[in-house]
Every structure is written in C-alpha cells, then in structure tokens.
Amino acid sequence: MFRLASAYANSRLHAVKAETLILSSGKDQLLPSQEEGEKLRLALPKCQNRRFGDSGHFLFLEDGVDLLTVIKGAGFYRRAKYIDYVSDYMPPTPSEFRKIHESNRWIYLATCPVLLSTLEDGKIVRGLAGIPSEGPVLFVSYHMLLGFELYPLVSQFLIESNIVLRGIAHPMVFKRLKDGRLPELSTFDTFRMMGAVPVSAANFYKLLSSKSHVLLYPGGMREALHRKGEEYKLFWPERSEFVRMAARFGAKIVPFGAVGEDDIGQVVFDYDDLMKIPYFRDGIDEISNEVVKLRTDASGEVANQDLHLPGILPKVPGRFYFYFGKPIETEGRKRELRDKVKCHELYLEVKSEVENCIAYLKEKRENDPYRNLLPRLIYLATHGFTSKVPTFEL
C-alpha cells in the first residue's frame, strides 16, 4: 500500500507549482525525513528545505521548534501573492531575539563592541543617545571584511534603542538562480529575521517612505571581500546614488565608521591570488552565476562584485568600535539637492565623514586598555559577563 501511494504521489509532483517549505528531522526513527526532504526540494520547482538535525519524528511536539519563526526566517510570511520584504516584515519577538542572541553570543563576547554617537551639540557619548529615534534615518558606512560587524551592530541597536535596522542586503541572502556551491538559503534565515531587505531602488524607496532606520553600504561586496592591504578603504560608486532618495523623504543621513576587522583576521590570499589558479577561478565563475549580479552597469573597482571566499589568517580577537557622526539633515533640501552638483557635494561630504569616523576610531583605540581579549575576559570574569567593559576616554 505504501509503495503504491508513494508511486502515485511521485507521479503527481510535477503538477505542484506553489512555493513549498519542507521541515525535515535529522533523528527521525520512523521515516528517512532528511533524505526524502532533499529529494522533494530537488523535485519541486519552488521549494526550500529546513533541516532540524537534533529533532525526532514528532517535530512540533519538541521545545525550541516554533513554526511561525521558521516561516518568517524562510521568507514565507506574506500578505499578498508575492512577498514584500518591507511591508510583510515582522520584527523578531522577544523570545525569538533572545534565541538569536544566545546563538550568536560568542561574537559579542569575542568583540565586545563599543558604540559611540554624536549629540546635536557635537558632544561624543558612549551609547546611542545621539541616534534619531524617529525615521526615516539612513546609516551609511564602510563594510567590514565578510560583514563581521553586522551582528554586533544590529543586535545592539535592538537592545539599547529598540530600533530595527533594515539592512540593504545582497540578493544571495534571498534567492538562488540555481543550486551550486553557495551555502543554503537557511544559512541566512537570521539575516531575514533581523530585517534584511534585497537591494533594489524600489525597496530603498519603500523603506524610507515607511520611516525606517535603513543601513546602507555603498561599497557592498567590494569592501566586504577586499584585497590584501585594503582594510578601511572605501570603494563607493562615482554616482551619488542615495542622496536624492534621502532628500525626497527628508531622511537624516548618519555617516559612521566601524573598526576592528584587522584585529580579528588578516587577508593573506585574496581575489587576485585566487583568479590566478584555474580551479579557484572556475569556482568563482560558478558561484557568481548562482545569484543575481550587481553593479553590472558601474565602472571602477566597485563594479567588481564577484563572490568568493578569501584566505584569512585569524588573530586573537580584538575589539569592534562604532562611531556615529552627527546626523546630516536633508529635510527641506529636496529642491536644492535636485541639482547634480549640490547632490554630489553632499555625497562627498558623507563619504568624507565616514573616513573621518574611521580615522578617529583607529587613533582612539590605541588608548583602550581593553582592546585585547585577555584584559576584557578578566574584567568580565570579575564584574560579570553582562557588565559593560570600559574603553578609552572620550
């Protein structure tokens, strides 16, 4: 009977056109759930598979498995026929964020981030007191190696200010053109849960119009996958892409710097080295064809957005530092910033402020007695692992 039922079901799989989400258990003692789940994922045209390696046959009766969380993480929650990553987004509940935070707590402990912001009078303070609570706000910065700064930054905004940063993210986080070498989409469920949005002009427009706090890295993958010796070097487009859109909605632009990647690792084998070896060159071409390509119409270094994994020599973790400059107002400047010259001047001002913030942090961290891991661990061990570790004098 099972054999006949299975044969009939398999013969009808081609008729299934709807999006499908499969949940498969790794320790199912009754059925080969993971093997069958993978077969179905390959057989169905719009299918995703979420594996629960430590779960048994009765998945929904187990603690820690929340179907709504899985649906949100997979990007299946929507109000219309097609998902809208802006309007359909549901922020993580306290329990969901707690679970995400606990699973990534090692990053926080290893980097012990220091966040500085600038008040209206120009005073620099520790914390996010200088960050506008009302949107729209556009945060613009340099993208650290492999995006190491993302989790400490986004989580700290939620913890300190209850602000969800809506990051403009690479398409690889949301969609694949075909299967291949890239990590499964489930790898990026946390990104989607925490508010990431696919990069596009339409999504950028929707975020600003909905008064969101938006996180933008103009250098994108070119900065996150930089070459040897290019730490903290900005690779921004020549065109002032985000300024006019920000002015249209009167958004505050907050330039900020992020420093610390050179204290956790060093690139020793970069894109240029990989492209000299046929095996790795073919792999990069294959990976790049698995996702939508960006900056195809751009010129200069920022156009080089090929996905790859550089060789990184790890270091004993240092500390991450974030410095948010004084917000730049665009309210009432919509007509002024229609002028290309004025628009580009503001664009260069934002870029210069980002570079100044980075330079400030690189200089000040030299005076931080807790920059290295050992002093921080000693402080946390004596004062409690939830205490705030001191830093340099402001």
C-alpha angles and dihedrals in degrees: 000000000000090000092052093045091049093049092050093048092049091051090056099047092096089065093061108099100157124103110268133199118198123197113198130184123224097208100041106149094188105047135019090247100167095047093047092043091056091047090053092047090056094043099048118071099222104029137136127188126210115195124207102194098185097043129099135215096291095061099165093051092062126095116249097032111110114176094201091053091051091049092049093047093049091051093242098124110099142144098217141031092284126037119253107202091202106045096029094053118119115192116234115273117238090261092048092049091046090055092047091047094050093050091051098036092110089066090054093047093046096050102027093199123225114209121196127181137183123240123217091264090055096256115144114224135177112253133025101296090120094055115103109245094203121068161257091077125158118204113199127186153131116293113235123225108293089351092281091160097059103086098044090046099046095041093048091053090054094046098045103032106013087238120146110214109214103211121204100230140191116265090244088078091063113024146022126206089204142346118274143113100330119104116268118271089248087070088071099045090109091055090056092044090054094052109271115162128196112257112257138125090244093055091045089053092049093049094052093043089053090053094245130162101247127198115207132180108190091190092055118170093353089069097035090053098036127162129252113297094013098108111147093003113138120227103187128163118261091235120080093237105167103035100079093045091051091049091050090064097031092245122176111238114216114192113199141174129225121198133178109075092108089058095058103039148349128223108239100161114037140178093279091053093047093050090058091063114072095215094054093039090056090047092053091050090049094049093046090055092055094071140036111280120234133209092021090149095044128101131215130031095319088069091067099090100147112150116238141137113245122211107258127192105213122224134198099279117265124189136287120230128192124189119186114201126216111295114257113223120224096170109125093010097095094109093041093052093052084080107092093218094051091044092052091046090057090046091055090046091056091047091049091050091053090052091048091051091051092048091049092053094045090054098042096046089066086073096049109112089197098051092109124069100240098058089047093051091049090050092048092046091054099038102032131270092261094057123106112251113226122242140187121320115267 
